[in-house]
Amino acid sequence: MKKSNKLYAYLMSSPAMLVLTVLSIFPLLFVIYYSFTDYYYLSSGKPAFIALENYTDLFADQYFRQALWNTVKFTVLAVFFEVLVGLGMAVLINSVKHHQKLLRTVTLLPDLLPPVTVALMWQIMFSNNYGLFNNILGLFGLDPVNWLQDVGTAFYCILVIDIWQYAPFVFLLLYAALQSVPQDQYEAAAIDGANAWQRFTRITLPSISKNIIMVVLLRVIDTFRLFDKVNILTKGGPANSTATITQYIYQYVVKRNQIGYGSAATVIMTVIVLILACGYIRENFRKNSAQKG
């Protein structure tokens, strides 16, 4: 009976799996193949095989190295602060005895907004002439700041926006994890004289440590593909200070039609994301194995 049920499940899901496999494998092979060619979209000739020339040109390009460094730097800072802020909100709201539903709803609102809407909303607040932040500076007699066009502030403005939008996502997952922590552990620790910090470090963190790891892996994979906010707010500027790998690929594939060169950059990005995804898959596999055991 179990074998027949498994066979039936495989037969029913095979058409969808076949379509997903074809749609995934074909574009991947397409990109890998053209990454070794000088394929130019508007050229009528056949693409020539140039081996690793695209890859060597990429790492020789200072713009690409800057985009790669910006992406890594942004990912590390964004994930760190998103997890820190999300965990703080989860612990705080979980400790509140009244109006938890209202607080949860209000906290999750930024994550429910489309990234484009978020970028445009913050663009208005960062405006030089009528933006909220420059108006606040004006109240204290300070000069306005060109937030999104200054090398010293543009990167961190986008960082703040990303933290504001996705810290609620971290909050949601960690808040759900906190619901499974037995309350009698806190009560026993309180009876033994443990203060709030000791209960947090010795009960809360160990209990949700696996969930924190999973959240970190998910956010790293997603943050590494940052594009929409950068493209709307700064276009990678000023002086490439906010350029990311995805923005770099957009410049060379969509705007300049250099498919071969852009494909090489895409392969590099895909490899990095796959390495990060392997950590998530391995951790998820261990978790499922432990539950079955």
Phi, psi and chi 1 to 4 in degrees:
 res  aa     phi    psi   chi1   chi2   chi3   chi4
   1 MET       -  -42.5 -178.3   63.8   70.3      -
   2 LYS   -65.1  -39.7  -69.9 -177.3  178.1 -180.0
   3 LYS   -65.5  -40.4  -69.4 -177.7  178.4 -179.7
   4 SER   -67.3  -37.5   61.7      -      -      -
   5 ASN   -65.2  -40.7  -70.6  -23.4      -      -
   6 LYS   -65.5  -42.0  -71.9 -176.5  177.7  179.9
   7 LEU   -62.3  -42.8  179.4   60.3      -      -
   8 TYR   -62.5  -41.6  178.2   76.7      -      -
   9 ALA   -64.0  -41.6      -      -      -      -
  10 TYR   -64.4  -41.7  -71.1  142.0      -      -
  11 LEU   -65.7  -39.3  -70.2  174.9      -      -
  12 MET   -71.2  -34.1  -69.1  -63.0  100.3      -
  13 SER   -91.2  -11.5   60.6      -      -      -
  14 SER   -62.3  -39.6   57.8      -      -      -
  15 PRO   -60.3  -45.3  -24.0   35.3      -      -
  16 ALA   -65.5  -41.0      -      -      -      -
  17 MET   -64.9  -37.1  -65.8  -59.9  -64.0      -
  18 LEU   -64.5  -44.9  179.3   61.6      -      -
  19 VAL   -62.4  -45.6  172.0      -      -      -
  20 LEU   -63.7  -38.1  -69.6  174.7      -      -
  21 THR   -65.0  -45.8  -58.5      -      -      -
  22 VAL   -63.0  -44.5  171.5      -      -      -
  23 LEU   -68.6  -20.9  -67.3  178.2      -      -
  24 SER   -91.7  -44.7  -60.2      -      -      -
  25 ILE   -73.6  -42.9  -67.6  179.1      -      -
  26 PHE   -60.5  -50.2  176.6   74.9      -      -
  27 PRO   -61.4  -35.9  -23.2   34.8      -      -
  28 LEU   -64.5  -46.0  179.3   61.3      -      -
  29 LEU   -64.8  -37.8  -64.4  177.1      -      -
  30 PHE   -59.1  -48.1  176.8   89.0      -      -
  31 VAL   -66.4  -43.3  169.0      -      -      -
  32 ILE   -62.2  -44.1  -66.7  174.8      -      -
  33 TYR   -62.3  -49.7  169.4   73.3      -      -
  34 TYR   -72.9  -14.8  -78.1  115.4      -      -
  35 SER   -68.4  -17.0   69.3      -      -      -
  36 PHE  -101.1   14.3  -63.1  104.9      -      -
  37 THR  -126.4  170.7   68.2      -      -      -
  38 ASP  -100.4   34.5   62.7  -10.0      -      -
  39 TYR   -58.0  122.1 -177.8   31.2      -      -
  40 TYR  -117.7  126.0 -179.5   67.9      -      -
  41 TYR   -59.6  -37.0 -175.1   72.6      -      -
  42 LEU   -87.1   -1.9  -60.6  179.8      -      -
  43 SER   -81.7  140.2  175.5      -      -      -
  44 SER   -88.9  -13.7   57.6      -      -      -
  45 GLY   -81.2  168.4      -      -      -      -
  46 LYS   -78.0  136.8 -175.7  177.8 -179.8 -179.5
  47 PRO   -60.6  137.9  -20.5   31.4      -      -
  48 ALA   -93.8  141.1      -      -      -      -
  49 PHE   -76.9  122.9 -178.0   78.1      -      -
  50 ILE  -122.2   16.2   57.7  174.4      -      -
  51 ALA    58.1 -125.9      -      -      -      -
  52 LEU   -95.7   16.9  -62.2  175.7      -      -
  53 GLU   -62.1  -39.7 -175.7  176.2  -28.0      -
  54 ASN   -61.6  -40.3  -74.8  -31.8      -      -
  55 TYR   -69.4  -42.2  -67.3   94.1      -      -
  56 THR   -65.9  -37.6   55.5      -      -      -
  57 ASP   -65.5  -35.9  -70.7  -14.5      -      -
  58 LEU   -61.3  -51.7  -87.2  172.2      -      -
  59 PHE   -74.6  -13.3  -73.9  102.8      -      -
  60 ALA   -86.6  -12.7      -      -      -      -
  61 ASP   -83.8  118.6 -173.4   -3.5      -      -
  62 GLN   -63.8  -34.1 -176.5  179.5   -2.4      -
  63 TYR   -61.6  -42.8 -179.7   21.9      -      -
  64 PHE   -66.9  -42.6  177.0   76.7      -      -
  65 ARG   -62.3  -38.6  -64.3 -160.0  -56.6  -90.0
  66 GLN   -66.3  -41.2 -179.7   66.9   36.9      -
  67 ALA   -63.9  -40.6      -      -      -      -
  68 LEU   -64.5  -43.5 -179.8   59.3      -      -
  69 TRP   -65.7  -42.2  164.7 -115.8      -      -
  70 ASN   -60.5  -40.5  -70.9  -18.1      -      -
  71 THR   -64.5  -46.0  -55.7      -      -      -
  72 VAL   -64.7  -45.5  173.1      -      -      -
  73 LYS   -61.5  -45.5  178.1 -177.5  175.7 -177.9
  74 PHE   -63.2  -43.6 -173.4   92.1      -      -
  75 THR   -61.5  -45.7  -60.2      -      -      -
  76 VAL   -62.7  -49.4  171.7      -      -      -
  77 LEU   -67.1  -44.5  -67.6  175.6      -      -
  78 ALA   -63.4  -47.2      -      -      -      -
  79 VAL   -65.6  -41.0  172.5      -      -      -
  80 PHE   -59.5  -50.9  174.1   79.0      -      -
  81 PHE   -74.5  -32.2  -75.2  106.5      -      -
  82 GLU   -64.4  -42.7  -75.4  168.5   11.9      -
  83 VAL   -68.2  -40.9  172.2      -      -      -
  84 LEU   -63.5  -48.4 -174.3   64.8      -      -
  85 VAL   -69.3  -42.9  173.7      -      -      -
  86 GLY   -62.5  -41.2      -      -      -      -
  87 LEU   -65.8  -41.1  176.8   60.6      -      -
  88 GLY   -61.6  -43.4      -      -      -      -
  89 MET   -65.6  -39.1  -68.5 -170.2  -61.3      -
  90 ALA   -64.3  -44.5      -      -      -      -
  91 VAL   -66.4  -41.3  172.9      -      -      -
  92 LEU   -65.0  -50.4  178.2   62.2      -      -
  93 ILE   -68.9  -33.9  -66.2  179.5      -      -
  94 ASN   -65.3  -25.7 -171.9   57.2      -      -
  95 SER   -86.6  -12.7   63.9      -      -      -
  96 VAL   -76.7  135.4  174.3      -      -      -
  97 LYS   -90.7  -22.1  -64.0 -177.3  178.4  179.6
  98 HIS  -125.4  147.8  -56.5  -71.7      -      -
  99 HIS    61.6   34.2  -52.1  -63.5      -      -
 100 GLN   -64.6  -38.3  -85.9 -160.7   22.8      -
 101 LYS   -62.9  -42.7  -68.5 -176.9  178.7 -179.9
 102 LEU   -64.4  -43.8  176.2   61.8      -      -
 103 LEU   -64.7  -39.2  -68.5  173.5      -      -
 104 ARG   -63.0  -43.5  -71.5 -159.8  -54.7  -95.2
 105 THR   -63.8  -46.9  -57.4      -      -      -
 106 VAL   -64.2  -39.7  173.6      -      -      -
 107 THR   -66.2  -33.7  -56.9      -      -      -
 108 LEU   -83.1   -8.7  -70.9  173.0      -      -
 109 LEU   -56.6  -45.9  -74.4  178.2      -      -
 110 PRO   -59.2  -35.1  -25.2   35.4      -      -
 111 ASP   -72.8  -19.2 -171.1   48.8      -      -
 112 LEU   -83.2  -14.2  -59.5  177.4      -      -
 113 LEU   -82.3  142.8  -62.6  174.3      -      -
 114 PRO   -63.5  144.9  -18.5   30.3      -      -
 115 PRO   -56.0  -36.1  -25.9   34.5      -      -
 116 VAL   -64.3  -43.4  174.7      -      -      -
 117 THR   -62.0  -42.6  -56.5      -      -      -
 118 VAL   -61.5  -44.9  171.8      -      -      -
 119 ALA   -62.8  -44.0      -      -      -      -
 120 LEU   -67.5  -37.1  -66.3  174.7      -      -
 121 MET   -64.3  -45.6 -179.9  177.5   66.5      -
 122 TRP   -71.9  -27.6  -80.1   83.9      -      -
 123 GLN   -62.1  -38.6 -173.9  178.7   45.9      -
 124 ILE   -65.6  -42.6  -64.7  173.5      -      -
 125 MET   -68.2  -28.7  -69.9 -166.7  -70.4      -
 126 PHE   -90.4    5.3  -79.0  128.2      -      -
 127 SER   -58.0  144.3  174.1      -      -      -
 128 ASN   -68.0  -37.5  -62.3  -24.7      -      -
 129 ASN   -93.8  -46.7  -59.8  -39.6      -      -
 130 TYR  -124.4   17.6   49.5   84.2      -      -
 131 GLY   -71.6  153.1      -      -      -      -
 132 LEU   -61.5  -44.5  172.1   64.8      -      -
 133 PHE   -69.5  -38.8  -62.4  108.3      -      -
 134 ASN   -70.2  -31.2  -81.1  -23.5      -      -
 135 ASN   -65.7  -38.2  -76.1  -26.4      -      -
 136 ILE   -66.1  -41.8  -66.6  175.1      -      -
 137 LEU   -61.4  -37.3  -67.9  177.8      -      -
 138 GLY   -63.7  -32.0      -      -      -      -
 139 LEU   -63.5  -27.3  -64.7  176.4      -      -
 140 PHE   -99.6   10.6  -65.1   94.5      -      -
 141 GLY    75.6   20.6      -      -      -      -
 142 LEU   -96.4  153.0  -59.6  175.2      -      -
 143 ASP   -73.2  149.2  -65.0  -29.0      -      -
 144 PRO   -66.7  154.1   22.8  -32.7      -      -
 145 VAL  -114.9  136.0  177.3      -      -      -
 146 ASN   -84.8   78.1 -164.2   -6.5      -      -
 147 TRP   -56.0  -47.1  -62.5   99.5      -      -
 148 LEU   -92.1   -2.2  -63.3  174.3      -      -
 149 GLN  -121.8   11.5  -64.2  -58.0  -40.1      -
 150 ASP  -105.3  132.1 -170.4  -69.2      -      -
 151 VAL   -60.1  -32.0  175.5      -      -      -
 152 GLY   -80.3  -15.2      -      -      -      -
 153 THR  -122.4  -24.0   58.3      -      -      -
 154 ALA   -59.4  -47.7      -      -      -      -
 155 PHE   -58.6  -44.9  178.2   89.0      -      -
 156 TYR   -75.6  -25.1  -62.8   99.6      -      -
 157 CYS   -64.1  -46.2  -73.4      -      -      -
 158 ILE   -65.0  -36.2  -63.1  177.8      -      -
 159 LEU   -61.4  -45.7  179.2   64.3      -      -
 160 VAL   -61.6  -41.9  168.7      -      -      -
 161 ILE   -62.0  -44.6  -63.0  171.9      -      -
 162 ASP   -64.8  -41.1 -160.9   75.6      -      -
 163 ILE   -63.6  -43.0  -65.5  170.9      -      -
 164 TRP   -61.2  -38.4  177.8   83.5      -      -
 165 GLN   -79.0  -38.7 -177.3  176.8   14.7      -
 166 TYR  -106.0   -7.6  -68.6  112.6      -      -
 167 ALA   -60.4  -36.2      -      -      -      -
 168 PRO   -61.6  -31.4  -27.2   36.1      -      -
 169 PHE   -63.3  -44.3  171.0   78.6      -      -
 170 VAL   -63.0  -42.4  177.2      -      -      -
 171 PHE   -55.8  -44.8  152.7   76.9      -      -
 172 LEU   -61.1  -46.0  177.9   63.3      -      -
 173 LEU   -69.9  -40.3  -62.7 -175.9      -      -
 174 LEU   -75.9  -32.0  -63.7 -175.6      -      -
 175 TYR   -63.6  -41.1  177.2   81.2      -      -
 176 ALA   -63.9  -36.9      -      -      -      -
 177 ALA   -67.1  -36.0      -      -      -      -
 178 LEU   -66.3  -26.6  -73.1  173.7      -      -
 179 GLN   -66.0  -22.6  -58.6  -60.4  -57.6      -
 180 SER   -91.0   -3.7   62.2      -      -      -
 181 VAL   -77.8  123.1 -179.9      -      -      -
 182 PRO   -60.8  130.1  -22.0   32.9      -      -
 183 GLN   -71.0  -24.0  -66.7  -60.6  -47.1      -
 184 ASP   -65.5  -23.5   55.4   -3.4      -      -
 185 GLN   -66.3  -41.4  -65.9 -175.0   15.2      -
 186 TYR   -66.5  -40.0  -66.8  106.1      -      -
 187 GLU   -65.1  -41.6  -64.5  172.0   -0.1      -
 188 ALA   -66.0  -39.7      -      -      -      -
 189 ALA   -66.5  -38.2      -      -      -      -
 190 ALA   -65.6  -38.7      -      -      -      -
 191 ILE   -64.2  -35.7  -66.7  174.2      -      -
 192 ASP   -76.7   -2.9  -69.4  -22.3      -      -
 193 GLY    95.2   12.1      -      -      -      -
 194 ALA   -73.4  134.7      -      -      -      -
 195 ASN   -83.2 -178.5   55.8   35.9      -      -
 196 ALA   -62.8  -41.7      -      -      -      -
 197 TRP   -65.4  -40.6  176.7 -109.1      -      -
 198 GLN   -66.3  -37.9  -69.5  172.7  -29.7      -
 199 ARG   -66.7  -36.2  -66.6 -164.4  -63.6  -90.3
 200 PHE   -67.8  -46.6  174.5   73.3      -      -
 201 THR   -77.3  -27.6   55.7      -      -      -
 202 ARG  -104.1  -14.8  -61.4 -179.3 -177.5 -178.8
 203 ILE  -120.6  -55.5  -61.3  176.8      -      -
 204 THR   -64.2  -55.2  -56.1      -      -      -
 205 LEU   -61.7  -47.7  -77.6 -178.3      -      -
 206 PRO   -61.2  -32.8  -24.4   35.2      -      -
 207 SER   -71.9  -31.2  -60.3      -      -      -
 208 ILE  -113.7   16.2   64.3  172.1      -      -
 209 SER   -60.5  -40.7   58.5      -      -      -
 210 LYS   -65.3  -37.4  -68.0 -177.1  178.4  179.8
 211 ASN   -66.8  -37.0  -58.7   88.6      -      -
 212 ILE   -63.7  -42.4  -66.8  176.0      -      -
 213 ILE   -61.3  -43.2  -66.8  173.4      -      -
 214 MET   -64.0  -41.0  -59.8  -58.8  -69.6      -
 215 VAL   -64.0  -42.3  168.2      -      -      -
 216 VAL   -60.7  -46.0  168.7      -      -      -
 217 LEU   -63.2  -42.3  -68.7  171.1      -      -
 218 LEU   -63.8  -43.2  -73.2  172.5      -      -
 219 ARG   -71.3  -34.9  -72.2  -55.0  -52.8  141.4
 220 VAL   -62.6  -46.5  166.0      -      -      -
 221 ILE   -62.2  -41.9  -66.2  170.3      -      -
 222 ASP   -74.1  -41.3 -172.6   56.6      -      -
 223 THR   -67.4  -32.0  -53.5      -      -      -
 224 PHE   -62.8  -20.9 -157.0   85.7      -      -
 225 ARG   -97.8   22.9  -60.7 -179.5  -69.8  109.1
 226 LEU   -55.8  128.6  174.4   70.9      -      -
 227 PHE  -147.1  -50.5  171.7   74.9      -      -
 228 ASP   -58.2  -47.4   36.3   32.7      -      -
 229 LYS   -64.8  -42.7  -63.3 -178.5 -177.8   68.4
 230 VAL   -63.9  -44.1  172.9      -      -      -
 231 ASN   -66.1  -35.6 -169.2   54.3      -      -
 232 ILE   -79.6  -41.8  -67.5  172.4      -      -
 233 LEU   -89.3  -40.6  -62.9  174.7      -      -
 234 THR  -130.7  -14.7   62.9      -      -      -
 235 LYS    58.8   25.1  -52.4  -70.9 -175.2 -167.8
 236 GLY    92.4  -10.9      -      -      -      -
 237 GLY   -92.9 -173.6      -      -      -      -
 238 PRO   -79.1  143.8   28.2  -33.9      -      -
 239 ALA    54.9   38.3      -      -      -      -
 240 ASN    62.5   18.0  -59.7  -26.9      -      -
 241 SER   -71.3  -19.4   60.6      -      -      -
 242 THR  -118.3   10.3   61.6      -      -      -
 243 ALA   -66.0  139.1      -      -      -      -
 244 THR  -122.3  172.0   60.4      -      -      -
 245 ILE   -61.1  -42.4  -66.5 -178.8      -      -
 246 THR   -65.0  -38.2   50.7      -      -      -
 247 GLN   -65.9  -37.5  179.5   69.3   21.4      -
 248 TYR   -63.7  -45.0 -175.9   89.7      -      -
 249 ILE   -62.0  -40.6  -64.9  170.7      -      -
 250 TYR   -60.7  -41.3  173.9   76.8      -      -
 251 GLN   -63.0  -40.2  -67.1  -71.9  -16.8      -
 252 TYR   -93.5  -19.2  -80.2   93.2      -      -
 253 VAL   -99.6  -54.2  176.6      -      -      -
 254 VAL   -75.8  -45.7  177.7      -      -      -
 255 LYS   -84.4  -39.9  -73.2 -168.4  172.2 -178.4
 256 ARG  -104.7   -5.2  -57.8 -174.1 -174.1 -177.9
 257 ASN    60.7   23.0  -62.9  -56.9      -      -
 258 GLN   -88.0   80.3  -63.4 -178.9    5.3      -
 259 ILE   -63.8  -42.6  -55.4  -60.7      -      -
 260 GLY   -62.6  -48.1      -      -      -      -
 261 TYR   -65.8  -43.4 -169.4   75.7      -      -
 262 GLY   -66.4  -33.2      -      -      -      -
 263 SER   -64.9  -37.9  -64.0      -      -      -
 264 ALA   -62.4  -42.4      -      -      -      -
 265 ALA   -64.8  -36.5      -      -      -      -
 266 THR   -66.1  -39.6  -56.1      -      -      -
 267 VAL   -63.0  -42.8  169.2      -      -      -
 268 ILE   -61.4  -45.5  -66.9  174.5      -      -
 269 MET   -63.3  -41.7  176.4 -176.6  169.9      -
 270 THR   -62.8  -40.3  -56.4      -      -      -
 271 VAL   -62.1  -43.8  169.5      -      -      -
 272 ILE   -63.5  -44.9  -63.3  174.5      -      -
 273 VAL   -64.6  -38.0  173.0      -      -      -
 274 LEU   -64.5  -39.2  -76.3  175.9      -      -
 275 ILE   -60.8  -43.9  -67.3  173.2      -      -
 276 LEU   -66.8  -38.6  -59.3  174.9      -      -
 277 ALA   -67.3  -31.7      -      -      -      -
 278 CYS   -61.2  -36.9  -75.5      -      -      -
 279 GLY   -62.6  -41.4      -      -      -      -
 280 TYR   -65.6  -44.1  168.7   75.5      -      -
 281 ILE   -65.3  -42.4  -65.5  170.7      -      -
 282 ARG   -63.7  -42.7 -176.8  170.8   60.9 -108.7
 283 GLU   -67.0  -39.4 -168.1   66.0   27.1      -
 284 ASN   -66.1  -38.4 -165.4   34.8      -      -
 285 PHE   -64.3  -42.2  178.3   77.7      -      -
 286 ARG   -63.2  -40.5  -71.3  178.2 -179.5  176.7
 287 LYS   -63.7  -44.3 -175.4  177.4  179.8 -179.2
 288 ASN   -66.4  -37.7  -68.0  -26.1      -      -
 289 SER   -65.0  -39.8  -60.7      -      -      -
 290 ALA   -66.3  -39.0      -      -      -      -
 291 GLN   -66.5  -38.8  -69.6  177.3  -10.3      -
 292 LYS   -69.8  -34.7  -69.0  179.3 -179.8  179.5
 293 GLY   -69.0      -      -      -      -      -
